[in-house]
Amino acid sequence: MTYRLAGVAAAALAATTFATAALADDNPSLVTVVTSENAQTQLMAMVLTAQAVEQGESVHMLLCGPGGDIALADAPESATAPQPPRDASPQGMMQMLMGAGVTVEVCAIYLPGIGADESALIDGVGVAQPPAMAGAMLSGDARVWSF
């Protein structure tokens, strides 16, 4: 029993070490987490994140639960419908942010939860790896915004 726990601990340490090394290249100053199903909230998350990018922040975005629907190729109308005052949509703004260098990922459990795989996502959206995402959120300089 002790041997098995030691093996699990060693595997966890190795995964953490590799994730930490990977974060050296991608250490965001802001992590935006979107979980809301409300289209206005989703859009405002994108607007504020865009403002942060314009002010020089490096951003990593995590979409979970209903927030993950924004990243679907076959997204619900609420994610793609233009909203006032500038006729922007959550998905359109997210794609603009991706074009500006923002990394966008869905939670690791999102796709299995809806019975889909990565082919259901729009191009450029990835699946977050928990060790790397936790590392990004715990980075000493990172701020986390949750919507």
C-alpha positions in Angstrom: 0.0 0.0 0.0 2.8 2.5 0.9 4.6 1.6 -2.3 1.6 2.3 -4.4 1.1 5.8 -2.7 4.8 6.6 -3.2 4.3 5.8 -6.9 1.3 8.1 -7.1 3.2 10.8 -5.3 6.2 10.4 -7.7 3.9 10.6 -10.7 2.2 13.7 -9.4 5.6 15.3 -8.7 6.8 14.5 -12.2 3.6 15.9 -13.8 4.0 19.1 -11.7 7.6 19.4 -12.7 6.8 19.1 -16.4 3.9 21.5 -16.1 6.1 24.0 -14.3 8.7 23.8 -17.0 5.9 24.3 -19.6 4.7 27.4 -17.8 8.1 29.1 -18.1 7.1 29.9 -21.7 3.5 30.9 -20.9 3.3 32.7 -17.6 0.2 34.9 -17.9 -0.4 38.1 -15.9 -4.1 37.5 -16.1 -6.3 34.3 -16.1 -9.9 35.0 -17.2 -12.3 32.2 -16.2 -15.7 32.2 -17.8 -18.4 29.9 -16.4 -21.5 31.9 -16.8 -24.2 30.9 -19.3 -25.4 34.5 -19.5 -24.5 36.0 -22.9 -24.0 39.5 -21.5 -21.7 38.3 -18.8 -19.7 36.3 -21.3 -19.4 39.3 -23.6 -18.4 41.6 -20.7 -15.7 39.0 -19.8 -14.4 39.3 -23.3 -14.6 43.1 -23.4 -12.7 43.5 -20.1 -10.1 40.9 -21.1 -9.6 42.8 -24.4 -9.0 46.0 -22.4 -6.4 44.1 -20.3 -4.7 42.9 -23.5 -4.7 46.5 -24.8 -3.0 47.6 -21.6 -0.2 45.1 -22.1 -1.3 42.1 -20.0 -0.6 38.5 -21.2 -3.8 36.5 -20.8 -4.8 32.9 -20.6 -8.6 32.2 -20.7 -10.3 29.2 -19.2 -13.9 28.3 -20.3 -15.8 25.9 -18.1 -19.4 24.6 -17.9 -21.8 26.8 -19.9 -18.8 29.2 -20.5 -17.3 26.4 -22.6 -20.1 26.6 -25.1 -18.5 29.8 -26.4 -15.7 27.6 -27.9 -17.9 25.2 -29.7 -17.9 25.1 -33.5 -21.7 24.6 -33.3 -22.1 27.1 -30.5 -25.5 28.1 -29.2 -27.0 31.3 -30.6 -26.4 33.1 -27.3 -22.6 32.8 -28.0 -22.8 34.0 -31.6 -25.6 36.5 -31.7 -24.5 40.2 -31.9 -25.3 42.3 -28.8 -25.6 46.0 -28.4 -24.0 48.5 -28.3 -21.4 47.4 -30.9 -23.0 44.2 -32.3 -20.3 42.0 -30.8 -20.8 38.4 -29.7 -18.9 36.4 -27.0 -17.5 34.0 -29.5 -16.5 36.7 -32.0 -14.7 38.7 -29.3 -13.0 35.5 -28.0 -11.7 34.8 -31.6 -10.4 38.4 -31.8 -8.6 37.9 -28.5 -7.1 34.7 -29.8 -5.9 36.6 -32.8 -4.2 39.0 -30.3 -2.3 36.1 -28.7 -4.6 35.1 -25.9 -4.5 31.4 -25.1 -8.1 30.0 -24.8 -8.8 26.5 -23.4 -11.8 24.7 -22.1 -11.7 22.8 -18.8 -10.4 19.3 -19.0 -13.7 17.9 -18.0 -15.9 20.0 -20.3 -15.7 17.9 -23.5 -16.2 14.5 -21.7 -19.1 16.1 -19.8 -20.9 17.0 -23.1 -19.9 13.7 -24.8 -17.6 15.4 -27.3 -14.0 15.5 -28.3 -11.7 18.3 -29.4 -13.1 18.2 -32.9 -16.2 20.0 -31.5 -14.1 23.1 -30.7 -13.3 26.0 -33.0 -9.8 26.1 -34.4 -7.3 27.4 -31.9 -9.1 26.5 -28.7 -7.4 23.8 -26.7 -8.1 21.6 -23.6 -6.6 22.8 -20.4 -4.2 20.5 -18.5 -5.0 20.8 -14.8 -1.3 21.0 -13.6 -0.5 23.8 -16.1 -3.7 25.7 -15.5 -3.3 25.5 -11.7 0.3 26.7 -12.2 -0.9 29.7 -14.3 -3.5 30.6 -11.7 -0.9 30.3 -8.8 1.8 32.3 -10.6 3.0 35.0 -8.2 2.1 37.8 -10.6 -1.1 36.4 -12.0 -4.5 37.8 -11.3 -7.7 35.7 -11.8 -10.9 37.2 -13.1 -13.9 35.0 -12.9 -17.2 35.6 -14.7 
